Structure formats: C-alpha cells, structure tokens
Amino acid sequence: HAKKDFKGKFSMTIEDSSKLNMTDDIIEIPRSVEEMDTHPFVDGKVNWVRENTLYKQNLNILTKDDFEVTGFIRFTIEPRCTYEEIPFKVTQSSGVLQVTLVAGC
C-alpha cells in the first residue's frame, strides 16, 4: 500500500488468462508502516516490512474446466537491496484448485 512507485514493491502478477483474474488489492497483515528513508535513491517515505507479514490476494475463477496458469510474486529484501522473483502456478484439476511454487525456487 506504499504511495510511491518503486520497482521492488511487493506485487503479484499472473499470465493473461481467461481462466482466472485477481480481484481487489493485495491484503497485507499487519500493514507496513510508512517511514523516512534517507538513501540517495529514495530520500522519502517508504513502507518497511519489519515483522512476519501475511499477504493475501483474492482470485476470481472464471471456469470449471481444468487449467494451469503461471505467475510471479516480486519484492525487494532490504537492506541487501536484492530483487526477488518467486514463480508459482495456479492449477485446477477435477474441481480441485491448488497454488504451488514452481520447482527450483
């Protein structure tokens, strides 16, 4: 829920699909607190995550057919400044919906 647009801000994307879509914004529990960052590249307010945090994203399933859709969760770990990209897949098979990490992650 940070107000500034940062490359490493927590985000989730899915491939374009007629099978499902994301609804609403990502829910962050507990919500991060806006703090001042004096780093020359930022020099402004950012939302630091300083405790274990749960992120939820509601999905709207548009079909009862079997499908597999891939996506990514992206975020930056500070202060190391490492950009992380976690691949996952959403699979529906015989009416059972699963979200799993892609091997190698």
N, CA, C and O atoms as a DFTB+ gen file, in Angstrom:
420 C
 N C O
     1  1       0.800      -1.198       0.000
     2  2       0.000       0.000       0.000
     3  2       0.849       1.271       0.000
     4  3       0.336       2.355       0.279
     5  1       2.136       1.151      -0.308
     6  2       3.002       2.333      -0.381
     7  2       2.484       3.294      -1.443
     8  3       1.953       2.879      -2.474
     9  1       2.647       4.573      -1.172
    10  2       2.128       5.585      -2.099
    11  2       3.054       5.825      -3.280
    12  3       2.591       6.123      -4.380
    13  1       4.381       5.696      -3.059
    14  2       5.340       5.919      -4.143
    15  2       5.419       4.680      -5.034
    16  3       5.067       3.579      -4.609
    17  1       5.877       4.863      -6.253
    18  2       6.013       3.756      -7.193
    19  2       7.462       3.287      -7.201
    20  3       8.332       3.955      -7.760
    21  1       7.723       2.132      -6.575
    22  2       9.057       1.557      -6.511
    23  2       9.104       0.291      -7.348
    24  3       8.105      -0.419      -7.457
    25  1      10.256       0.003      -7.941
    26  2      10.409      -1.214      -8.734
    27  2      10.254      -2.456      -7.866
    28  3       9.662      -3.439      -8.309
    29  1      10.771      -2.434      -6.646
    30  2      10.775      -3.622      -5.804
    31  2       9.616      -3.741      -4.855
    32  3       9.658      -4.544      -3.922
    33  1       8.568      -2.952      -5.073
    34  2       7.400      -3.013      -4.203
    35  2       6.731      -4.378      -4.353
    36  3       6.681      -4.926      -5.454
    37  1       6.218      -4.929      -3.251
    38  2       5.577      -6.237      -3.273
    39  2       4.463      -6.245      -4.314
    40  3       3.593      -5.374      -4.318
    41  1       4.501      -7.245      -5.199
    42  2       3.455      -7.354      -6.221
    43  2       3.259      -8.811      -6.620
    44  3       4.127      -9.657      -6.403
    45  1       2.126      -9.074      -7.195
    46  2       1.813     -10.401      -7.714
    47  2       1.220     -10.223      -9.098
    48  3       0.342      -9.385      -9.302
    49  1       1.703     -11.019     -10.055
    50  2       1.162     -10.978     -11.408
    51  2       0.838     -12.396     -11.860
    52  3       1.459     -13.361     -11.415
    53  1      -0.141     -12.505     -12.750
    54  2      -0.444     -13.784     -13.390
    55  2      -0.461     -13.551     -14.890
    56  3      -0.723     -12.445     -15.363
    57  1      -0.174     -14.626     -15.635
    58  2      -0.210     -14.502     -17.093
    59  2      -1.624     -14.136     -17.517
    60  3      -2.593     -14.436     -16.818
    61  1      -1.729     -13.494     -18.650
    62  2      -3.063     -13.179     -19.161
    63  2      -3.831     -14.478     -19.322
    64  3      -3.356     -15.421     -19.955
    65  1      -4.994     -14.518     -18.757
    66  2      -5.733     -15.765     -18.789
    67  2      -7.232     -15.502     -18.780
    68  3      -7.724     -14.591     -18.115
    69  1      -7.926     -16.312     -19.522
    70  2      -9.383     -16.257     -19.493
    71  2      -9.918     -17.194     -18.411
    72  3     -11.129     -17.353     -18.261
    73  1      -8.999     -17.814     -17.656
    74  2      -9.390     -18.795     -16.639
    75  2      -9.587     -18.183     -15.256
    76  3     -10.428     -18.649     -14.487
    77  1      -8.811     -17.132     -14.933
    78  2      -8.930     -16.501     -13.624
    79  2      -8.393     -15.086     -13.681
    80  3      -7.659     -14.719     -14.599
    81  1      -8.768     -14.299     -12.693
    82  2      -8.191     -12.961     -12.564
    83  2      -8.088     -12.595     -11.092
    84  3      -8.740     -13.196     -10.237
    85  1      -7.257     -11.597     -10.813
    86  2      -7.087     -11.122      -9.447
    87  2      -8.157     -10.078      -9.171
    88  3      -8.442      -9.228     -10.014
    89  1      -8.744     -10.150      -7.990
    90  2      -9.759      -9.182      -7.601
    91  2      -9.244      -8.371      -6.424
    92  3      -8.537      -8.898      -5.565
    93  1      -9.586      -7.119      -6.382
    94  2      -9.206      -6.237      -5.280
    95  2      -7.689      -6.087      -5.176
    96  3      -6.938      -6.646      -5.976
    97  1      -7.258      -5.328      -4.182
    98  2      -5.837      -5.126      -3.921
    99  2      -5.296      -6.250      -3.051
   100  3      -6.060      -6.983      -2.423
   101  1      -3.973      -6.382      -3.018
   102  2      -3.331      -7.335      -2.121
   103  2      -3.592      -6.878      -0.690
   104  3      -3.480      -5.693      -0.377
   105  1      -3.940      -7.828       0.173
   106  2      -4.179      -7.545       1.587
   107  2      -2.893      -7.851       2.346
   108  3      -2.328      -8.934       2.194
   109  1      -2.427      -6.909       3.160
   110  2      -1.181      -7.026       3.917
   111  2      -1.531      -7.039       5.409
   112  3      -2.150      -6.103       5.915
   113  1      -1.118      -8.134       6.127
   114  2      -1.440      -8.272       7.550
   115  2      -0.177      -8.645       8.327
   116  3       0.395      -9.701       8.060
   117  1       0.284      -7.824       9.279
   118  2      -0.179      -6.476       9.575
   119  2       0.310      -5.506       8.500
   120  3       1.279      -5.791       7.797
   121  1      -0.353      -4.374       8.376
   122  2       0.042      -3.374       7.379
   123  2       1.386      -2.772       7.754
   124  3       1.653      -2.499       8.924
   125  1       2.226      -2.569       6.747
   126  2       3.522      -1.936       6.979
   127  2       3.315      -0.465       7.333
   128  3       2.286       0.137       7.024
   129  1       4.337       0.092       7.997
   130  2       4.259       1.474       8.456
   131  2       5.166       2.338       7.589
   132  3       6.302       1.963       7.300
   133  1       4.667       3.479       7.183
   134  2       5.450       4.399       6.363
   135  2       6.546       5.037       7.219
   136  3       6.280       5.554       8.304
   137  1       7.805       4.991       6.703
   138  2       8.959       5.544       7.408
   139  2       9.794       6.360       6.439
   140  3       9.690       6.200       5.223
   141  1      10.617       7.227       6.985
   142  2      11.520       8.043       6.172
   143  2      12.769       7.232       5.844
   144  3      13.360       6.625       6.737
   145  1      13.177       7.214       4.578
   146  2      14.413       6.562       4.132
   147  2      15.279       7.638       3.492
   148  3      14.893       8.250       2.496
   149  1      16.457       7.865       4.078
   150  2      17.330       8.939       3.595
   151  2      18.304       8.475       2.521
   152  3      19.172       9.245       2.110
   153  1      18.181       7.219       2.051
   154  2      19.059       6.730       0.990
   155  2      18.924       7.662      -0.218
   156  3      17.815       8.076      -0.553
   157  1      20.061       8.001      -0.885
   158  2      20.016       8.949      -2.010
   159  2      19.052       8.563      -3.137
   160  3      18.498       9.444      -3.795
   161  1      18.843       7.263      -3.370
   162  2      17.939       6.843      -4.438
   163  2      16.470       6.970      -4.034
   164  3      15.581       6.958      -4.886
   165  1      16.225       7.088      -2.738
   166  2      14.853       7.155      -2.243
   167  2      14.555       8.549      -1.696
   168  3      13.717       9.276      -2.229
   169  1      15.257       8.903      -0.629
   170  2      15.096      10.194       0.052
   171  2      13.628      10.586       0.182
   172  3      13.195      11.638      -0.289
   173  1      12.893       9.714       0.828
   174  2      11.469       9.962       1.018
   175  2      10.854       8.874       1.863
   176  3      11.561       8.073       2.476
   177  1       9.554       8.847       1.894
   178  2       8.842       7.876       2.712
   179  2       8.666       6.558       1.965
   180  3       8.341       6.529       0.778
   181  1       8.891       5.464       2.699
   182  2       8.714       4.112       2.165
   183  2       7.986       3.278       3.209
   184  3       7.889       3.673       4.371
   185  1       7.482       2.137       2.798
   186  2       6.826       1.219       3.717
   187  2       7.736       0.024       3.965
   188  3       7.847      -0.868       3.124
   189  1       8.384       0.012       5.123
   190  2       9.258      -1.095       5.500
   191  2       8.439      -2.182       6.176
   192  3       7.577      -1.888       7.004
   193  1       8.702      -3.437       5.828
   194  2       8.084      -4.577       6.496
   195  2       9.091      -5.052       7.530
   196  3      10.167      -5.530       7.170
   197  1       8.754      -4.928       8.817
   198  2       9.700      -5.219       9.893
   199  2       9.293      -6.417      10.740
   200  3       9.933      -6.696      11.754
   201  1       8.261      -7.119      10.352
   202  2       7.829      -8.300      11.088
   203  2       7.212      -9.287      10.099
   204  3       6.908      -8.938       8.959
   205  1       7.034     -10.523      10.558
   206  2       6.410     -11.516       9.681
   207  2       5.070     -10.972       9.201
   208  3       4.245     -10.516       9.993
   209  1       4.875     -11.029       7.904
   210  2       3.699     -10.418       7.295
   211  2       3.027     -11.408       6.357
   212  3       3.698     -12.131       5.621
   213  1       1.717     -11.436       6.386
   214  2       0.917     -12.294       5.518
   215  2       0.336     -11.436       4.401
   216  3      -0.215     -10.364       4.650
   217  1       0.466     -11.916       3.174
   218  2      -0.123     -11.232       2.020
   219  2      -1.192     -12.139       1.432
   220  3      -0.965     -13.334       1.241
   221  1      -2.348     -11.576       1.148
   222  2      -3.452     -12.331       0.556
   223  2      -3.888     -11.652      -0.732
   224  3      -3.934     -10.425      -0.821
   225  1      -4.207     -12.473      -1.729
   226  2      -4.735     -11.956      -2.990
   227  2      -5.935     -12.802      -3.373
   228  3      -5.804     -14.009      -3.578
   229  1      -7.094     -12.189      -3.469
   230  2      -8.286     -12.909      -3.888
   231  2      -8.229     -13.168      -5.388
   232  3      -7.816     -12.311      -6.170
   233  1      -8.652     -14.364      -5.769
   234  2      -8.703     -14.760      -7.175
   235  2     -10.143     -15.062      -7.556
   236  3     -10.894     -15.639      -6.770
   237  1     -10.517     -14.676      -8.744
   238  2     -11.834     -14.969      -9.279
   239  2     -11.659     -16.048     -10.346
   240  3     -11.099     -15.787     -11.411
   241  1     -12.135     -17.251     -10.063
   242  2     -12.026     -18.369     -11.003
   243  2     -13.185     -18.257     -11.994
   244  3     -14.350     -18.200     -11.601
   245  1     -12.846     -18.227     -13.284
   246  2     -13.836     -17.945     -14.324
   247  2     -14.329     -19.179     -15.068
   248  3     -15.152     -19.064     -15.976
   249  1     -13.833     -20.362     -14.694
   250  2     -14.224     -21.582     -15.404
   251  2     -14.219     -22.768     -14.452
   252  3     -13.547     -22.751     -13.420
   253  1     -14.968     -23.784     -14.807
   254  2     -14.923     -25.040     -14.060
   255  2     -14.007     -26.040     -14.751
   256  3     -13.762     -27.129     -14.233
   257  1     -13.499     -25.661     -15.936
   258  2     -12.593     -26.526     -16.691
   259  2     -11.240     -26.632     -15.994
   260  3     -10.884     -25.777     -15.183
   261  1     -10.487     -27.687     -16.315
   262  2      -9.119     -27.829     -15.824
   263  2      -8.232     -26.781     -16.487
   264  3      -8.413     -26.465     -17.663
   265  1      -7.266     -26.237     -15.728
   266  2      -6.326     -25.264     -16.292
   267  2      -5.076     -25.162     -15.431
   268  3      -5.038     -25.631     -14.293
   269  1      -4.054     -24.535     -16.007
   270  2      -2.829     -24.194     -15.285
   271  2      -2.400     -22.803     -15.735
   272  3      -2.271     -22.544     -16.931
   273  1      -2.183     -21.916     -14.783
   274  2      -1.780     -20.539     -15.046
   275  2      -0.549     -20.252     -14.196
   276  3      -0.502     -20.622     -13.023
   277  1       0.453     -19.590     -14.787
   278  2       1.661     -19.258     -14.034
   279  2       1.662     -17.778     -13.662
   280  3       0.967     -16.957     -14.260
   281  1       2.467     -17.476     -12.655
   282  2       2.575     -16.093     -12.208
   283  2       3.836     -15.879     -11.397
   284  3       4.647     -16.792     -11.237
   285  1       3.998     -14.664     -10.884
   286  2       5.174     -14.300     -10.091
   287  2       4.774     -13.439      -8.903
   288  3       3.866     -12.612      -8.988
   289  1       5.471     -13.652      -7.797
   290  2       5.441     -12.750      -6.653
   291  2       6.784     -12.044      -6.672
   292  3       7.825     -12.693      -6.771
   293  1       6.772     -10.709      -6.576
   294  2       8.013      -9.924      -6.656
   295  2       8.109      -8.973      -5.468
   296  3       7.116      -8.386      -5.036
   297  1       9.341      -8.834      -4.946
   298  2       9.582      -7.917      -3.835
   299  2      11.082      -7.715      -3.677
   300  3      11.875      -8.442      -4.275
   301  1      11.472      -6.735      -2.877
   302  2      12.877      -6.450      -2.603
   303  2      13.154      -6.681      -1.132
   304  3      12.386      -6.253      -0.271
   305  1      14.268      -7.367      -0.844
   306  2      14.713      -7.557       0.530
   307  2      15.703      -6.449       0.853
   308  3      16.732      -6.310       0.193
   309  1      15.385      -5.667       1.866
   310  2      16.266      -4.586       2.317
   311  2      16.881      -4.977       3.662
   312  3      16.244      -5.723       4.405
   313  1      18.056      -4.525       4.007
   314  2      18.850      -3.526       3.297
   315  2      19.770      -4.110       2.229
   316  3      20.586      -3.385       1.661
   317  1      19.653      -5.424       1.942
   318  2      20.523      -6.034       0.923
   319  2      20.223      -5.528      -0.477
   320  3      21.070      -5.613      -1.366
   321  1      19.028      -5.004      -0.675
   322  2      18.591      -4.489      -1.974
   323  2      18.582      -5.598      -3.030
   324  3      18.998      -5.384      -4.168
   325  1      18.100      -6.796      -2.636
   326  2      18.003      -7.910      -3.583
   327  2      16.563      -8.021      -4.076
   328  3      15.622      -8.110      -3.288
   329  1      16.419      -8.014      -5.385
   330  2      15.110      -8.109      -6.029
   331  2      14.765      -9.584      -6.171
   332  3      15.492     -10.325      -6.832
   333  1      13.679     -10.015      -5.568
   334  2      13.268     -11.419      -5.576
   335  2      12.074     -11.604      -6.503
   336  3      11.160     -10.781      -6.534
   337  1      12.099     -12.696      -7.256
   338  2      11.007     -13.033      -8.168
   339  2      10.692     -14.509      -7.959
   340  3      11.486     -15.374      -8.328
   341  1       9.537     -14.799      -7.369
   342  2       9.152     -16.153      -6.993
   343  2       8.077     -16.654      -7.963
   344  3       6.963     -16.130      -7.973
   345  1       8.405     -17.671      -8.785
   346  2       7.400     -18.201      -9.716
   347  2       6.429     -19.158      -9.007
   348  3       6.818     -19.907      -8.110
   349  1       5.176     -19.116      -9.423
   350  2       4.175     -20.031      -8.881
   351  2       3.205     -20.413      -9.989
   352  3       3.197     -19.817     -11.067
   353  1       2.393     -21.415      -9.702
   354  2       1.348     -21.780     -10.661
   355  2       0.042     -22.036      -9.917
   356  3       0.029     -22.501      -8.777
   357  1      -1.037     -21.722     -10.591
   358  2      -2.382     -21.995     -10.102
   359  2      -2.937     -23.072     -11.019
   360  3      -3.000     -22.894     -12.235
   361  1      -3.338     -24.193     -10.425
   362  2      -3.827     -25.335     -11.195
   363  2      -5.219     -25.719     -10.703
   364  3      -5.472     -25.790      -9.500
   365  1      -6.110     -25.964     -11.650
   366  2      -7.408     -26.531     -11.307
   367  2      -7.537     -27.843     -12.061
   368  3      -7.446     -27.887     -13.288
   369  1      -7.752     -28.919     -11.296
   370  2      -7.862     -30.250     -11.890
   371  2      -8.989     -31.004     -11.191
   372  3      -8.971     -31.170      -9.971
   373  1      -9.956     -31.453     -11.959
   374  2     -11.119     -32.176     -11.431
   375  2     -11.790     -31.417     -10.287
   376  3     -12.221     -32.011      -9.300
   377  1     -11.869     -30.102     -10.437
   378  2     -12.553     -29.282      -9.445
   379  2     -11.726     -28.894      -8.233
   380  3     -12.220     -28.198      -7.346
   381  1     -10.460     -29.337      -8.178
   382  2      -9.580     -29.015      -7.050
   383  2      -8.610     -27.919      -7.482
   384  3      -7.891     -28.075      -8.469
   385  1      -8.589     -26.811      -6.743
   386  2      -7.724     -25.673      -7.042
   387  2      -6.496     -25.723      -6.142
   388  3      -6.618     -25.891      -4.928
   389  1      -5.301     -25.576      -6.741
   390  2      -4.049     -25.577      -5.984
   391  2      -3.171     -24.422      -6.436
   392  3      -3.144     -24.068      -7.614
   393  1      -2.446     -23.836      -5.474
   394  2      -1.417     -22.842      -5.759
   395  2      -0.114     -23.419      -5.237
   396  3      -0.005     -23.736      -4.052
   397  1       0.890     -23.559      -6.125
   398  2       2.166     -24.157      -5.732
   399  2       3.325     -23.335      -6.280
   400  3       3.203     -22.659      -7.301
   401  1       4.456     -23.409      -5.575
   402  2       5.681     -22.795      -6.078
   403  2       6.212     -23.632      -7.221
   404  3       6.070     -24.855      -7.212
   405  1       6.819     -22.997      -8.198
   406  2       7.418     -23.702      -9.325
   407  2       8.756     -24.262      -8.866
   408  3       9.492     -23.583      -8.150
   409  1       9.082     -25.480      -9.261
   410  2      10.324     -26.141      -8.857
   411  2      11.527     -25.258      -9.139
   412  3      11.554     -24.509     -10.116
   413  1      12.519     -25.358      -8.267
   414  2      13.739     -24.585      -8.448
   415  2      13.741     -23.309      -7.642
   416  3      14.743     -22.595      -7.605
   417  1      12.651     -23.022      -7.008
   418  2      12.569     -21.804      -6.215
   419  2      12.843     -22.138      -4.770
   420  3      12.825     -21.251      -3.917
